[in-house]
Amino acid sequence: MTLVNTRELMESAAERGVGQGAFNIVHLETAEGLVVGAEAAGLPVILQISENCAKFHGGLEPLALASLEIARQASVPVSLHLDHAESEELAREAVDLGFGSVMYDGAHLDYELNVAATRRVAEYAHSRGVYIEAELGKVGGKNGAHAPGVRTDPAEAAAFVLATGVDALAVAVGSSHAMTERSAALDFGLISRLRSGLDVPLVLHGSSGVSDETIVAAIGAGMTKINVSTHLNGFFTRAIREYLDANPSVVDSRKYLEAGRDALVPEVSRLLTLFAKAI
């Protein structure tokens, strides 16, 4: 139990043909709620801190150290992952802080530059026993930084994995980041072709915009790591709104943050159970 390397969770899920939930931390209360939800399900969870989140907090280290300690005290296996780092320096910092995995996102770069940068990060991570994820084929959303409709080419993906040595690959198969409606249509045929052509697990980003049934089908087609952020943020925020509407005179922020944190627990538990029993 307690803090584990992401490799352990990913290899176990891939071998069993199930999905592994990876949920984003926004602040300390989210980290607490995510772990309690995983404990309620009796299942492992990957906690993720994005580059944007680190910027919001003025740096990676404070939230990372707190999250690592929450993971160490958990009664289920928990790993800590750096999500969507476009900075090589930030990726190296996460490795040095004790993260179980890092995702270097070079999808904004030309292919050859992406390969070179990803390989550098992979070599640094692997030399310290850290699992690495990368992205190929731009996933939609993120304020237009990624072009919608782009798909990952299976042949290019195989060449990319071989050239970089990454352990997992996030692929573009129809989902988009930051969707608030669960209406994305995924290309299951492409997922199957990517799965059969690669010897590393596939990662589905933008899963907040994907329905339960579609996620289950995607896991069946070959997806392993399922990233969820916006969907869970909605539960947190709605609970706070409801609390403040019912208690307009409250000034102690712990009161409404507790409501938000508690609202995460049943949905985290439900999603982890759904992913783990997808097949």
N, C-alpha and C positions, 0 to 999 in steps of 0.2 A: 504494500500500500504506500501511501505518501508520495513524495515527489519522485517522478520517474523520467527517463529519457523518452522523447517522443517516438523514437525508433521502436521501442517495446510495444507501444500502443498501435502504431501503424502496421507493424509486421503481424501482430496478433489479429487485427481486423482484416487485413488482406488475406491471411491464411484461411480465415473462417468465412470469407465472402460477405462480411457485414460492413456497416458504416460506422465510422468513428466521428463523433461530434466534436467540433472545434468552435468555441464560442468566444466572442470578443469582450474583453474588459474595457470599460470606459472610465471607471474610478473604483475605489476600494469596495464600495458597496456592491458593485456588479460582481467583482471577484468572489466576494463572500456568498452572494446568492447563487452563482454558478456552481460553486463547490457544494453547497448544501443541496442543490438540486441533483447533482451527481451522486451524492451520498444517499439521497432519498431513493434513487433508482438502483443504487448498488452497482454503478457502472463507472468506468473511467471517463475522464474528460480532458480535452486540450484547452487550456486557457490561452487566449491570444491578446497581445498588445500590439497595436498598429503603430506605424511611424507617426500618423496623424495624432494618435492618442498621446504618444510620447511628447510631441510638440505642444499639445494642449497643456500638459503638466509641467512644461518647462525643462523636460529631460526624461530619459528613460529610467534612470537608476532608482529614484524613490518608489515609484509604483511597482517596478520590477521586484525590488527587494521585499516589499510588502506582499506581493503576489506569490513569490517563492516561499515565503513563510506560511502563507495560507495553504499552499500546496503541501508543504511538509507536515502540516497538522491534520490533513484530510484523512478520512478513513477509507478512501478509495484511491486508486492510482490517478495522479494528476500530473500533467506536464505543462510547461510554459513555452509558448511559441511567439516569436516576433513575426508579425503579419505585415505584408506589403512594405518592406523596407526598400526604398529606392536609393538609399545611402549605403555604400559599402562600409563606411565607418560605423554607422549605427548597427549594422549586422555584426561586425566584429565586436562591438561593445556588448551586444546581447550574448554572444558566445562567451565572452569573458565574465559576464555577470552570472552565468550558470543556467541560461536558457537550455531547454532540451532540444530546441530546433529553431531555425530561422528561415524565413521566406525572403529571398532576395528577388525583387521585382524589377527586372530589366526590360519589361515589355515595351517601355517607352523608347528604348534604344533601337538602332538598326540591328539586324540579326547578328552580325559578326561582333559588334560591340557588346551586345547582350551576352553572347557566348563567352567572350573574354572576361567580362565582369563577373558573370555567374560562376565561372570556373575559379576565379580568384577567391570568391567568398566560399565556395565549396571546399577548396583546399584548406583554407583557414579553419572552417568548421570541422572538417573531418580530422584534421590534426589534433583537435581537442575533443573528439568523440561526439560531436554535435550533428544532428540530422539536418538536412537542408532541402528546402522546397523552392521551386522556381516556377515561372509562368511563361507560357508560350501561346501566342494567339490571344489577342487582347480581349479581356472580359469587359463588357459594356459598362457604362455608367461612369462614376467618379468625375462628375462635372465636365464630361466631354473629353477627358484625357484618354479614354479608350473608345475606339470607334465601335458602335453597335453593329451587330451583324457579322463581325469577323469570326472565323472559326479556326481552330487549330488543325493544321495539316498533319496527318499521321506520319508521313515520311519525314517531314521536317522535325516533328517531335522526337522520333527515334534518333535522328542525327544529333539533335540538341542534347538529349540525355547522354548519349555516348560522348559528346564533346565536352560536356560540363561535369559529368559525374554526379549529378543531383540524385537525391534519394526519392523524391516525389515531384510530380508535375501538376500544376494547376492548368487546366485547359479550358478553352472557350468553346462551349457546346450549346449556347443559347440563353444562359442566365446573365443577369446584370446586377451590379452592385446597387445597394441602397433602395431597392424596390420596396414599396409599401403595400403592394397588392401581390398576391401569390398566383401570378398568371403566366409566368414564363413557360415557354414550350421548349423542351430540350430535344436534341438530336440523338436518339438512342443508338441509331446505327453508327454514328460517328464515335460515340462513347465505346461501343463494342470494338470498333476498328482500332481505336487508340489503346484499349486494354489489351487486345491481342498482339499489338505491335510493340508494346513496351514492357520492360521487366521491372518497372517501378509503379507504385500506387498512384492513382489519379485523384486529383483534388477538385471539388466543385465549389467555386466561389459564387457569391451572389445567391446563396440558397434561400435567403429570406423571401425572394420572389418566386419560389418554387413550391407547389403544393405538396402535401404529404405523399399523395399517391405517385406523383412524378418523382419525388426524391427516392421513394422505395424502388421505383422502376429504374432509376439511374444507378442505384447501388447494385441492383440485379444485373445491369448492363456492364458494370465494371468500376463505378466510383467507390472510393474508400473514405477519404476525409471530406466531411461535410461542414463547410463554414457557415455560421449563422451569426448575424449581428443585429441588423435593423429590426428584424422580427422580434427579437427579445427586448430590444430597446423600447419597442412599443408597449410591451407589458409593463416595463418599469415606469415609463412616463404616464401611461393611463392610470396606474395605481396612485401616483403622486397627484395627478389632477383630481381624481375622485376623493382622495384624502383632504386636499385643500378646499375643495368644494364643500365637503361635509364639516370641515373644521377651519373656517375662515380666519379665526383669531390666533391660530397657532404660529409661534415664532421659532420654536425649537426645530431646526432642520432635521434632527435625528428622527423626529416623529414621522415625517413624510418620506424620508429616505428609507426608513425601516419598511414602510408600506411598499415602496418600489422594490426593495431587495426581496421581500417576502413574495411578491408577485412573480418573481423569476422562477422560484423553486418548482412549482408544479409543471410549468412549461418546459423547463430544462429537463426535468425527470421524464416527461412524456416524449420529448424529442430523442433523448438518448436511448430510451427503450424502443422507440420506433426504428431508429437507425440500426440498433443491435439485433433486431428481429426482422430485418428487411427481407430476408430470403427464407 
